[in-house]
Amino acid sequence: MSQSSNQLDALLAGIPYAQYLGVRAELAGDEMTAILPFASHLIGNPMLPAIHGGVLGAFMEMTALAQLSILQGLSRQPKPIDISVEYLRSARGLTTYARADIRKIGRRIANVHVEAWQDTRATPIALLRGHFLLTLKDEDG
């Protein structure tokens, strides 16, 4: 197991909500795919049934945090500054996947876009755009 895989496992293990949701991730080089396995406790609307929007938003935020931590070698988890989520279609009772695209990393702020899908990546169910405050390894406090 690589150092990035160990770092990713440690990051997800340190987030209690990620543990509750069952979030896991797979690495292929520097590209990470986050995986949210379906479980009945994730359902927000039992009539459809559809995964709760808050669960989906949190899953995409964790995806962004994990990708930033892996690529930047951060000593502490980045802090969200602002996040916008676009819900494009109902998230059915299926396994959900997400990938983060880091659009720009400055000295202190990162701009990240995340795409979540279920059947195919070409038909996303939700998008996240966010800015995150970075804390680099060589910074104190």
MODELLER restraints for C-alpha pairs under 7 A, 6 or more apart:
rsr = mdl.restraints
at = mdl.atoms
rsr.add(forms.Gaussian(group=physical.xy_distance, feature=features.Distance(at['CA:4:A'], at['CA:70:A']), mean=6.06, stdev=0.5))
rsr.add(forms.Gaussian(group=physical.xy_distance, feature=features.Distance(at['CA:5:A'], at['CA:27:A']), mean=6.88, stdev=0.5))
rsr.add(forms.Gaussian(group=physical.xy_distance, feature=features.Distance(at['CA:8:A'], at['CA:66:A']), mean=6.55, stdev=0.5))
rsr.add(forms.Gaussian(group=physical.xy_distance, feature=features.Distance(at['CA:8:A'], at['CA:70:A']), mean=6.81, stdev=0.5))
rsr.add(forms.Gaussian(group=physical.xy_distance, feature=features.Distance(at['CA:12:A'], at['CA:18:A']), mean=6.10, stdev=0.5))
rsr.add(forms.Gaussian(group=physical.xy_distance, feature=features.Distance(at['CA:13:A'], at['CA:19:A']), mean=6.51, stdev=0.5))
rsr.add(forms.Gaussian(group=physical.xy_distance, feature=features.Distance(at['CA:22:A'], at['CA:36:A']), mean=6.39, stdev=0.5))
rsr.add(forms.Gaussian(group=physical.xy_distance, feature=features.Distance(at['CA:22:A'], at['CA:37:A']), mean=6.58, stdev=0.5))
rsr.add(forms.Gaussian(group=physical.xy_distance, feature=features.Distance(at['CA:23:A'], at['CA:35:A']), mean=5.73, stdev=0.5))
rsr.add(forms.Gaussian(group=physical.xy_distance, feature=features.Distance(at['CA:23:A'], at['CA:36:A']), mean=4.91, stdev=0.5))
rsr.add(forms.Gaussian(group=physical.xy_distance, feature=features.Distance(at['CA:24:A'], at['CA:34:A']), mean=5.93, stdev=0.5))
rsr.add(forms.Gaussian(group=physical.xy_distance, feature=features.Distance(at['CA:24:A'], at['CA:35:A']), mean=5.29, stdev=0.5))
rsr.add(forms.Gaussian(group=physical.xy_distance, feature=features.Distance(at['CA:24:A'], at['CA:36:A']), mean=6.77, stdev=0.5))
rsr.add(forms.Gaussian(group=physical.xy_distance, feature=features.Distance(at['CA:25:A'], at['CA:32:A']), mean=6.65, stdev=0.5))
rsr.add(forms.Gaussian(group=physical.xy_distance, feature=features.Distance(at['CA:25:A'], at['CA:33:A']), mean=5.58, stdev=0.5))
rsr.add(forms.Gaussian(group=physical.xy_distance, feature=features.Distance(at['CA:25:A'], at['CA:34:A']), mean=4.26, stdev=0.5))
rsr.add(forms.Gaussian(group=physical.xy_distance, feature=features.Distance(at['CA:25:A'], at['CA:35:A']), mean=5.60, stdev=0.5))
rsr.add(forms.Gaussian(group=physical.xy_distance, feature=features.Distance(at['CA:26:A'], at['CA:32:A']), mean=5.68, stdev=0.5))
rsr.add(forms.Gaussian(group=physical.xy_distance, feature=features.Distance(at['CA:26:A'], at['CA:33:A']), mean=5.36, stdev=0.5))
rsr.add(forms.Gaussian(group=physical.xy_distance, feature=features.Distance(at['CA:26:A'], at['CA:34:A']), mean=6.52, stdev=0.5))
rsr.add(forms.Gaussian(group=physical.xy_distance, feature=features.Distance(at['CA:27:A'], at['CA:33:A']), mean=6.55, stdev=0.5))
rsr.add(forms.Gaussian(group=physical.xy_distance, feature=features.Distance(at['CA:32:A'], at['CA:67:A']), mean=6.63, stdev=0.5))
rsr.add(forms.Gaussian(group=physical.xy_distance, feature=features.Distance(at['CA:32:A'], at['CA:99:A']), mean=6.41, stdev=0.5))
rsr.add(forms.Gaussian(group=physical.xy_distance, feature=features.Distance(at['CA:33:A'], at['CA:97:A']), mean=6.64, stdev=0.5))
rsr.add(forms.Gaussian(group=physical.xy_distance, feature=features.Distance(at['CA:33:A'], at['CA:98:A']), mean=5.74, stdev=0.5))
rsr.add(forms.Gaussian(group=physical.xy_distance, feature=features.Distance(at['CA:33:A'], at['CA:99:A']), mean=5.12, stdev=0.5))
rsr.add(forms.Gaussian(group=physical.xy_distance, feature=features.Distance(at['CA:34:A'], at['CA:63:A']), mean=5.99, stdev=0.5))
rsr.add(forms.Gaussian(group=physical.xy_distance, feature=features.Distance(at['CA:34:A'], at['CA:97:A']), mean=5.62, stdev=0.5))
rsr.add(forms.Gaussian(group=physical.xy_distance, feature=features.Distance(at['CA:34:A'], at['CA:98:A']), mean=5.12, stdev=0.5))
rsr.add(forms.Gaussian(group=physical.xy_distance, feature=features.Distance(at['CA:34:A'], at['CA:99:A']), mean=6.37, stdev=0.5))
rsr.add(forms.Gaussian(group=physical.xy_distance, feature=features.Distance(at['CA:35:A'], at['CA:96:A']), mean=5.94, stdev=0.5))
rsr.add(forms.Gaussian(group=physical.xy_distance, feature=features.Distance(at['CA:35:A'], at['CA:97:A']), mean=4.72, stdev=0.5))
rsr.add(forms.Gaussian(group=physical.xy_distance, feature=features.Distance(at['CA:35:A'], at['CA:98:A']), mean=6.66, stdev=0.5))
rsr.add(forms.Gaussian(group=physical.xy_distance, feature=features.Distance(at['CA:36:A'], at['CA:95:A']), mean=5.72, stdev=0.5))
rsr.add(forms.Gaussian(group=physical.xy_distance, feature=features.Distance(at['CA:36:A'], at['CA:96:A']), mean=5.04, stdev=0.5))
rsr.add(forms.Gaussian(group=physical.xy_distance, feature=features.Distance(at['CA:36:A'], at['CA:97:A']), mean=6.24, stdev=0.5))
rsr.add(forms.Gaussian(group=physical.xy_distance, feature=features.Distance(at['CA:37:A'], at['CA:95:A']), mean=4.48, stdev=0.5))
rsr.add(forms.Gaussian(group=physical.xy_distance, feature=features.Distance(at['CA:37:A'], at['CA:96:A']), mean=6.44, stdev=0.5))
rsr.add(forms.Gaussian(group=physical.xy_distance, feature=features.Distance(at['CA:38:A'], at['CA:93:A']), mean=6.08, stdev=0.5))
rsr.add(forms.Gaussian(group=physical.xy_distance, feature=features.Distance(at['CA:38:A'], at['CA:94:A']), mean=5.21, stdev=0.5))
rsr.add(forms.Gaussian(group=physical.xy_distance, feature=features.Distance(at['CA:38:A'], at['CA:95:A']), mean=4.75, stdev=0.5))
rsr.add(forms.Gaussian(group=physical.xy_distance, feature=features.Distance(at['CA:42:A'], at['CA:51:A']), mean=5.39, stdev=0.5))
rsr.add(forms.Gaussian(group=physical.xy_distance, feature=features.Distance(at['CA:42:A'], at['CA:52:A']), mean=6.13, stdev=0.5))
rsr.add(forms.Gaussian(group=physical.xy_distance, feature=features.Distance(at['CA:42:A'], at['CA:55:A']), mean=6.84, stdev=0.5))
rsr.add(forms.Gaussian(group=physical.xy_distance, feature=features.Distance(at['CA:43:A'], at['CA:49:A']), mean=6.45, stdev=0.5))
rsr.add(forms.Gaussian(group=physical.xy_distance, feature=features.Distance(at['CA:43:A'], at['CA:50:A']), mean=5.48, stdev=0.5))
rsr.add(forms.Gaussian(group=physical.xy_distance, feature=features.Distance(at['CA:43:A'], at['CA:51:A']), mean=4.29, stdev=0.5))
rsr.add(forms.Gaussian(group=physical.xy_distance, feature=features.Distance(at['CA:43:A'], at['CA:52:A']), mean=5.42, stdev=0.5))
rsr.add(forms.Gaussian(group=physical.xy_distance, feature=features.Distance(at['CA:44:A'], at['CA:50:A']), mean=6.00, stdev=0.5))
rsr.add(forms.Gaussian(group=physical.xy_distance, feature=features.Distance(at['CA:44:A'], at['CA:51:A']), mean=5.32, stdev=0.5))
rsr.add(forms.Gaussian(group=physical.xy_distance, feature=features.Distance(at['CA:44:A'], at['CA:52:A']), mean=3.93, stdev=0.5))
rsr.add(forms.Gaussian(group=physical.xy_distance, feature=features.Distance(at['CA:45:A'], at['CA:51:A']), mean=6.93, stdev=0.5))
rsr.add(forms.Gaussian(group=physical.xy_distance, feature=features.Distance(at['CA:45:A'], at['CA:52:A']), mean=6.78, stdev=0.5))
rsr.add(forms.Gaussian(group=physical.xy_distance, feature=features.Distance(at['CA:49:A'], at['CA:92:A']), mean=6.29, stdev=0.5))
rsr.add(forms.Gaussian(group=physical.xy_distance, feature=features.Distance(at['CA:49:A'], at['CA:93:A']), mean=6.41, stdev=0.5))
rsr.add(forms.Gaussian(group=physical.xy_distance, feature=features.Distance(at['CA:50:A'], at['CA:90:A']), mean=5.98, stdev=0.5))
rsr.add(forms.Gaussian(group=physical.xy_distance, feature=features.Distance(at['CA:50:A'], at['CA:91:A']), mean=5.25, stdev=0.5))
rsr.add(forms.Gaussian(group=physical.xy_distance, feature=features.Distance(at['CA:50:A'], at['CA:92:A']), mean=4.70, stdev=0.5))
rsr.add(forms.Gaussian(group=physical.xy_distance, feature=features.Distance(at['CA:50:A'], at['CA:93:A']), mean=5.97, stdev=0.5))
rsr.add(forms.Gaussian(group=physical.xy_distance, feature=features.Distance(at['CA:51:A'], at['CA:91:A']), mean=5.29, stdev=0.5))
rsr.add(forms.Gaussian(group=physical.xy_distance, feature=features.Distance(at['CA:51:A'], at['CA:92:A']), mean=6.12, stdev=0.5))
rsr.add(forms.Gaussian(group=physical.xy_distance, feature=features.Distance(at['CA:51:A'], at['CA:93:A']), mean=6.38, stdev=0.5))
rsr.add(forms.Gaussian(group=physical.xy_distance, feature=features.Distance(at['CA:57:A'], at['CA:85:A']), mean=6.67, stdev=0.5))
rsr.add(forms.Gaussian(group=physical.xy_distance, feature=features.Distance(at['CA:60:A'], at['CA:98:A']), mean=6.60, stdev=0.5))
rsr.add(forms.Gaussian(group=physical.xy_distance, feature=features.Distance(at['CA:60:A'], at['CA:114:A']), mean=6.24, stdev=0.5))
rsr.add(forms.Gaussian(group=physical.xy_distance, feature=features.Distance(at['CA:60:A'], at['CA:128:A']), mean=6.67, stdev=0.5))
rsr.add(forms.Gaussian(group=physical.xy_distance, feature=features.Distance(at['CA:63:A'], at['CA:98:A']), mean=6.75, stdev=0.5))
rsr.add(forms.Gaussian(group=physical.xy_distance, feature=features.Distance(at['CA:63:A'], at['CA:99:A']), mean=6.68, stdev=0.5))
rsr.add(forms.Gaussian(group=physical.xy_distance, feature=features.Distance(at['CA:63:A'], at['CA:100:A']), mean=6.24, stdev=0.5))
rsr.add(forms.Gaussian(group=physical.xy_distance, feature=features.Distance(at['CA:64:A'], at['CA:100:A']), mean=5.41, stdev=0.5))
rsr.add(forms.Gaussian(group=physical.xy_distance, feature=features.Distance(at['CA:64:A'], at['CA:112:A']), mean=6.53, stdev=0.5))
rsr.add(forms.Gaussian(group=physical.xy_distance, feature=features.Distance(at['CA:64:A'], at['CA:114:A']), mean=6.56, stdev=0.5))
rsr.add(forms.Gaussian(group=physical.xy_distance, feature=features.Distance(at['CA:65:A'], at['CA:77:A']), mean=6.89, stdev=0.5))
rsr.add(forms.Gaussian(group=physical.xy_distance, feature=features.Distance(at['CA:65:A'], at['CA:78:A']), mean=6.33, stdev=0.5))
rsr.add(forms.Gaussian(group=physical.xy_distance, feature=features.Distance(at['CA:67:A'], at['CA:100:A']), mean=6.38, stdev=0.5))
rsr.add(forms.Gaussian(group=physical.xy_distance, feature=features.Distance(at['CA:69:A'], at['CA:77:A']), mean=6.76, stdev=0.5))
rsr.add(forms.Gaussian(group=physical.xy_distance, feature=features.Distance(at['CA:74:A'], at['CA:135:A']), mean=6.50, stdev=0.5))
rsr.add(forms.Gaussian(group=physical.xy_distance, feature=features.Distance(at['CA:74:A'], at['CA:136:A']), mean=5.29, stdev=0.5))
rsr.add(forms.Gaussian(group=physical.xy_distance, feature=features.Distance(at['CA:74:A'], at['CA:137:A']), mean=5.66, stdev=0.5))
rsr.add(forms.Gaussian(group=physical.xy_distance, feature=features.Distance(at['CA:75:A'], at['CA:136:A']), mean=6.27, stdev=0.5))
rsr.add(forms.Gaussian(group=physical.xy_distance, feature=features.Distance(at['CA:75:A'], at['CA:137:A']), mean=4.97, stdev=0.5))
rsr.add(forms.Gaussian(group=physical.xy_distance, feature=features.Distance(at['CA:76:A'], at['CA:135:A']), mean=6.17, stdev=0.5))
rsr.add(forms.Gaussian(group=physical.xy_distance, feature=features.Distance(at['CA:78:A'], at['CA:132:A']), mean=5.90, stdev=0.5))
rsr.add(forms.Gaussian(group=physical.xy_distance, feature=features.Distance(at['CA:78:A'], at['CA:133:A']), mean=5.46, stdev=0.5))
rsr.add(forms.Gaussian(group=physical.xy_distance, feature=features.Distance(at['CA:78:A'], at['CA:134:A']), mean=4.93, stdev=0.5))
rsr.add(forms.Gaussian(group=physical.xy_distance, feature=features.Distance(at['CA:78:A'], at['CA:135:A']), mean=6.48, stdev=0.5))
rsr.add(forms.Gaussian(group=physical.xy_distance, feature=features.Distance(at['CA:79:A'], at['CA:132:A']), mean=5.34, stdev=0.5))
rsr.add(forms.Gaussian(group=physical.xy_distance, feature=features.Distance(at['CA:79:A'], at['CA:133:A']), mean=5.02, stdev=0.5))
rsr.add(forms.Gaussian(group=physical.xy_distance, feature=features.Distance(at['CA:79:A'], at['CA:134:A']), mean=6.85, stdev=0.5))
rsr.add(forms.Gaussian(group=physical.xy_distance, feature=features.Distance(at['CA:80:A'], at['CA:131:A']), mean=6.17, stdev=0.5))
rsr.add(forms.Gaussian(group=physical.xy_distance, feature=features.Distance(at['CA:80:A'], at['CA:132:A']), mean=4.43, stdev=0.5))
rsr.add(forms.Gaussian(group=physical.xy_distance, feature=features.Distance(at['CA:80:A'], at['CA:133:A']), mean=6.28, stdev=0.5))
rsr.add(forms.Gaussian(group=physical.xy_distance, feature=features.Distance(at['CA:81:A'], at['CA:131:A']), mean=5.42, stdev=0.5))
rsr.add(forms.Gaussian(group=physical.xy_distance, feature=features.Distance(at['CA:81:A'], at['CA:132:A']), mean=5.25, stdev=0.5))
rsr.add(forms.Gaussian(group=physical.xy_distance, feature=features.Distance(at['CA:81:A'], at['CA:133:A']), mean=6.42, stdev=0.5))
rsr.add(forms.Gaussian(group=physical.xy_distance, feature=features.Distance(at['CA:82:A'], at['CA:130:A']), mean=5.55, stdev=0.5))
rsr.add(forms.Gaussian(group=physical.xy_distance, feature=features.Distance(at['CA:82:A'], at['CA:131:A']), mean=5.48, stdev=0.5))
rsr.add(forms.Gaussian(group=physical.xy_distance, feature=features.Distance(at['CA:83:A'], at['CA:128:A']), mean=6.89, stdev=0.5))
rsr.add(forms.Gaussian(group=physical.xy_distance, feature=features.Distance(at['CA:83:A'], at['CA:129:A']), mean=5.77, stdev=0.5))
rsr.add(forms.Gaussian(group=physical.xy_distance, feature=features.Distance(at['CA:83:A'], at['CA:130:A']), mean=4.23, stdev=0.5))
rsr.add(forms.Gaussian(group=physical.xy_distance, feature=features.Distance(at['CA:83:A'], at['CA:131:A']), mean=6.60, stdev=0.5))
rsr.add(forms.Gaussian(group=physical.xy_distance, feature=features.Distance(at['CA:84:A'], at['CA:128:A']), mean=5.64, stdev=0.5))
rsr.add(forms.Gaussian(group=physical.xy_distance, feature=features.Distance(at['CA:84:A'], at['CA:129:A']), mean=5.26, stdev=0.5))
rsr.add(forms.Gaussian(group=physical.xy_distance, feature=features.Distance(at['CA:84:A'], at['CA:130:A']), mean=6.24, stdev=0.5))
rsr.add(forms.Gaussian(group=physical.xy_distance, feature=features.Distance(at['CA:85:A'], at['CA:126:A']), mean=6.98, stdev=0.5))
rsr.add(forms.Gaussian(group=physical.xy_distance, feature=features.Distance(at['CA:85:A'], at['CA:127:A']), mean=5.66, stdev=0.5))
rsr.add(forms.Gaussian(group=physical.xy_distance, feature=features.Distance(at['CA:85:A'], at['CA:128:A']), mean=4.46, stdev=0.5))
rsr.add(forms.Gaussian(group=physical.xy_distance, feature=features.Distance(at['CA:85:A'], at['CA:129:A']), mean=6.55, stdev=0.5))
rsr.add(forms.Gaussian(group=physical.xy_distance, feature=features.Distance(at['CA:86:A'], at['CA:126:A']), mean=5.47, stdev=0.5))
rsr.add(forms.Gaussian(group=physical.xy_distance, feature=features.Distance(at['CA:86:A'], at['CA:127:A']), mean=5.09, stdev=0.5))
rsr.add(forms.Gaussian(group=physical.xy_distance, feature=features.Distance(at['CA:86:A'], at['CA:128:A']), mean=6.36, stdev=0.5))
rsr.add(forms.Gaussian(group=physical.xy_distance, feature=features.Distance(at['CA:87:A'], at['CA:125:A']), mean=6.31, stdev=0.5))
rsr.add(forms.Gaussian(group=physical.xy_distance, feature=features.Distance(at['CA:87:A'], at['CA:126:A']), mean=4.48, stdev=0.5))
rsr.add(forms.Gaussian(group=physical.xy_distance, feature=features.Distance(at['CA:87:A'], at['CA:127:A']), mean=6.68, stdev=0.5))
rsr.add(forms.Gaussian(group=physical.xy_distance, feature=features.Distance(at['CA:88:A'], at['CA:125:A']), mean=5.03, stdev=0.5))
rsr.add(forms.Gaussian(group=physical.xy_distance, feature=features.Distance(at['CA:88:A'], at['CA:126:A']), mean=5.20, stdev=0.5))
rsr.add(forms.Gaussian(group=physical.xy_distance, feature=features.Distance(at['CA:89:A'], at['CA:125:A']), mean=5.01, stdev=0.5))
rsr.add(forms.Gaussian(group=physical.xy_distance, feature=features.Distance(at['CA:90:A'], at['CA:125:A']), mean=6.68, stdev=0.5))
rsr.add(forms.Gaussian(group=physical.xy_distance, feature=features.Distance(at['CA:91:A'], at['CA:125:A']), mean=6.27, stdev=0.5))
rsr.add(forms.Gaussian(group=physical.xy_distance, feature=features.Distance(at['CA:94:A'], at['CA:118:A']), mean=6.65, stdev=0.5))
rsr.add(forms.Gaussian(group=physical.xy_distance, feature=features.Distance(at['CA:95:A'], at['CA:118:A']), mean=6.21, stdev=0.5))
rsr.add(forms.Gaussian(group=physical.xy_distance, feature=features.Distance(at['CA:96:A'], at['CA:116:A']), mean=6.85, stdev=0.5))
rsr.add(forms.Gaussian(group=physical.xy_distance, feature=features.Distance(at['CA:96:A'], at['CA:117:A']), mean=5.82, stdev=0.5))
rsr.add(forms.Gaussian(group=physical.xy_distance, feature=features.Distance(at['CA:96:A'], at['CA:118:A']), mean=4.71, stdev=0.5))
rsr.add(forms.Gaussian(group=physical.xy_distance, feature=features.Distance(at['CA:97:A'], at['CA:116:A']), mean=5.52, stdev=0.5))
rsr.add(forms.Gaussian(group=physical.xy_distance, feature=features.Distance(at['CA:97:A'], at['CA:117:A']), mean=5.41, stdev=0.5))
rsr.add(forms.Gaussian(group=physical.xy_distance, feature=features.Distance(at['CA:97:A'], at['CA:118:A']), mean=6.06, stdev=0.5))
rsr.add(forms.Gaussian(group=physical.xy_distance, feature=features.Distance(at['CA:98:A'], at['CA:114:A']), mean=6.67, stdev=0.5))
rsr.add(forms.Gaussian(group=physical.xy_distance, feature=features.Distance(at['CA:98:A'], at['CA:115:A']), mean=5.47, stdev=0.5))
rsr.add(forms.Gaussian(group=physical.xy_distance, feature=features.Distance(at['CA:98:A'], at['CA:116:A']), mean=4.19, stdev=0.5))
rsr.add(forms.Gaussian(group=physical.xy_distance, feature=features.Distance(at['CA:98:A'], at['CA:117:A']), mean=6.37, stdev=0.5))
rsr.add(forms.Gaussian(group=physical.xy_distance, feature=features.Distance(at['CA:99:A'], at['CA:114:A']), mean=5.60, stdev=0.5))
rsr.add(forms.Gaussian(group=physical.xy_distance, feature=features.Distance(at['CA:99:A'], at['CA:115:A']), mean=5.64, stdev=0.5))
rsr.add(forms.Gaussian(group=physical.xy_distance, feature=features.Distance(at['CA:99:A'], at['CA:116:A']), mean=6.77, stdev=0.5))
rsr.add(forms.Gaussian(group=physical.xy_distance, feature=features.Distance(at['CA:100:A'], at['CA:112:A']), mean=6.66, stdev=0.5))
rsr.add(forms.Gaussian(group=physical.xy_distance, feature=features.Distance(at['CA:100:A'], at['CA:113:A']), mean=5.70, stdev=0.5))
rsr.add(forms.Gaussian(group=physical.xy_distance, feature=features.Distance(at['CA:100:A'], at['CA:114:A']), mean=4.24, stdev=0.5))
rsr.add(forms.Gaussian(group=physical.xy_distance, feature=features.Distance(at['CA:100:A'], at['CA:115:A']), mean=6.57, stdev=0.5))
rsr.add(forms.Gaussian(group=physical.xy_distance, feature=features.Distance(at['CA:101:A'], at['CA:112:A']), mean=5.76, stdev=0.5))
rsr.add(forms.Gaussian(group=physical.xy_distance, feature=features.Distance(at['CA:101:A'], at['CA:113:A']), mean=5.17, stdev=0.5))
rsr.add(forms.Gaussian(group=physical.xy_distance, feature=features.Distance(at['CA:101:A'], at['CA:114:A']), mean=6.08, stdev=0.5))
rsr.add(forms.Gaussian(group=physical.xy_distance, feature=features.Distance(at['CA:102:A'], at['CA:111:A']), mean=6.14, stdev=0.5))
rsr.add(forms.Gaussian(group=physical.xy_distance, feature=features.Distance(at['CA:102:A'], at['CA:112:A']), mean=4.44, stdev=0.5))
rsr.add(forms.Gaussian(group=physical.xy_distance, feature=features.Distance(at['CA:102:A'], at['CA:113:A']), mean=6.36, stdev=0.5))
rsr.add(forms.Gaussian(group=physical.xy_distance, feature=features.Distance(at['CA:103:A'], at['CA:111:A']), mean=5.49, stdev=0.5))
rsr.add(forms.Gaussian(group=physical.xy_distance, feature=features.Distance(at['CA:103:A'], at['CA:112:A']), mean=5.51, stdev=0.5))
rsr.add(forms.Gaussian(group=physical.xy_distance, feature=features.Distance(at['CA:103:A'], at['CA:113:A']), mean=6.94, stdev=0.5))
rsr.add(forms.Gaussian(group=physical.xy_distance, feature=features.Distance(at['CA:104:A'], at['CA:110:A']), mean=5.66, stdev=0.5))
rsr.add(forms.Gaussian(group=physical.xy_distance, feature=features.Distance(at['CA:104:A'], at['CA:111:A']), mean=5.16, stdev=0.5))
rsr.add(forms.Gaussian(group=physical.xy_distance, feature=features.Distance(at['CA:105:A'], at['CA:111:A']), mean=6.41, stdev=0.5))
rsr.add(forms.Gaussian(group=physical.xy_distance, feature=features.Distance(at['CA:108:A'], at['CA:133:A']), mean=5.73, stdev=0.5))
rsr.add(forms.Gaussian(group=physical.xy_distance, feature=features.Distance(at['CA:108:A'], at['CA:134:A']), mean=5.02, stdev=0.5))
rsr.add(forms.Gaussian(group=physical.xy_distance, feature=features.Distance(at['CA:109:A'], at['CA:131:A']), mean=6.51, stdev=0.5))
rsr.add(forms.Gaussian(group=physical.xy_distance, feature=features.Distance(at['CA:109:A'], at['CA:132:A']), mean=5.55, stdev=0.5))
rsr.add(forms.Gaussian(group=physical.xy_distance, feature=features.Distance(at['CA:109:A'], at['CA:133:A']), mean=4.81, stdev=0.5))
rsr.add(forms.Gaussian(group=physical.xy_distance, feature=features.Distance(at['CA:109:A'], at['CA:134:A']), mean=5.78, stdev=0.5))
rsr.add(forms.Gaussian(group=physical.xy_distance, feature=features.Distance(at['CA:110:A'], at['CA:131:A']), mean=5.50, stdev=0.5))
rsr.add(forms.Gaussian(group=physical.xy_distance, feature=features.Distance(at['CA:110:A'], at['CA:132:A']), mean=5.20, stdev=0.5))
rsr.add(forms.Gaussian(group=physical.xy_distance, feature=features.Distance(at['CA:110:A'], at['CA:133:A']), mean=6.65, stdev=0.5))
rsr.add(forms.Gaussian(group=physical.xy_distance, feature=features.Distance(at['CA:111:A'], at['CA:130:A']), mean=5.84, stdev=0.5))
rsr.add(forms.Gaussian(group=physical.xy_distance, feature=features.Distance(at['CA:111:A'], at['CA:131:A']), mean=4.68, stdev=0.5))
rsr.add(forms.Gaussian(group=physical.xy_distance, feature=features.Distance(at['CA:111:A'], at['CA:132:A']), mean=6.68, stdev=0.5))
rsr.add(forms.Gaussian(group=physical.xy_distance, feature=features.Distance(at['CA:112:A'], at['CA:129:A']), mean=5.87, stdev=0.5))
rsr.add(forms.Gaussian(group=physical.xy_distance, feature=features.Distance(at['CA:112:A'], at['CA:130:A']), mean=5.38, stdev=0.5))
rsr.add(forms.Gaussian(group=physical.xy_distance, feature=features.Distance(at['CA:112:A'], at['CA:131:A']), mean=6.37, stdev=0.5))
rsr.add(forms.Gaussian(group=physical.xy_distance, feature=features.Distance(at['CA:113:A'], at['CA:128:A']), mean=5.52, stdev=0.5))
rsr.add(forms.Gaussian(group=physical.xy_distance, feature=features.Distance(at['CA:113:A'], at['CA:129:A']), mean=4.55, stdev=0.5))
rsr.add(forms.Gaussian(group=physical.xy_distance, feature=features.Distance(at['CA:113:A'], at['CA:130:A']), mean=6.49, stdev=0.5))
rsr.add(forms.Gaussian(group=physical.xy_distance, feature=features.Distance(at['CA:114:A'], at['CA:127:A']), mean=5.63, stdev=0.5))
rsr.add(forms.Gaussian(group=physical.xy_distance, feature=features.Distance(at['CA:114:A'], at['CA:128:A']), mean=4.92, stdev=0.5))
rsr.add(forms.Gaussian(group=physical.xy_distance, feature=features.Distance(at['CA:114:A'], at['CA:129:A']), mean=6.53, stdev=0.5))
rsr.add(forms.Gaussian(group=physical.xy_distance, feature=features.Distance(at['CA:115:A'], at['CA:124:A']), mean=6.41, stdev=0.5))
rsr.add(forms.Gaussian(group=physical.xy_distance, feature=features.Distance(at['CA:115:A'], at['CA:126:A']), mean=6.18, stdev=0.5))
rsr.add(forms.Gaussian(group=physical.xy_distance, feature=features.Distance(at['CA:115:A'], at['CA:127:A']), mean=4.73, stdev=0.5))
rsr.add(forms.Gaussian(group=physical.xy_distance, feature=features.Distance(at['CA:115:A'], at['CA:128:A']), mean=6.57, stdev=0.5))
rsr.add(forms.Gaussian(group=physical.xy_distance, feature=features.Distance(at['CA:116:A'], at['CA:124:A']), mean=5.50, stdev=0.5))
rsr.add(forms.Gaussian(group=physical.xy_distance, feature=features.Distance(at['CA:116:A'], at['CA:125:A']), mean=5.78, stdev=0.5))
rsr.add(forms.Gaussian(group=physical.xy_distance, feature=features.Distance(at['CA:116:A'], at['CA:126:A']), mean=5.32, stdev=0.5))
rsr.add(forms.Gaussian(group=physical.xy_distance, feature=features.Distance(at['CA:116:A'], at['CA:127:A']), mean=6.31, stdev=0.5))
rsr.add(forms.Gaussian(group=physical.xy_distance, feature=features.Distance(at['CA:117:A'], at['CA:123:A']), mean=6.44, stdev=0.5))
rsr.add(forms.Gaussian(group=physical.xy_distance, feature=features.Distance(at['CA:117:A'], at['CA:124:A']), mean=4.35, stdev=0.5))
rsr.add(forms.Gaussian(group=physical.xy_distance, feature=features.Distance(at['CA:117:A'], at['CA:125:A']), mean=5.15, stdev=0.5))
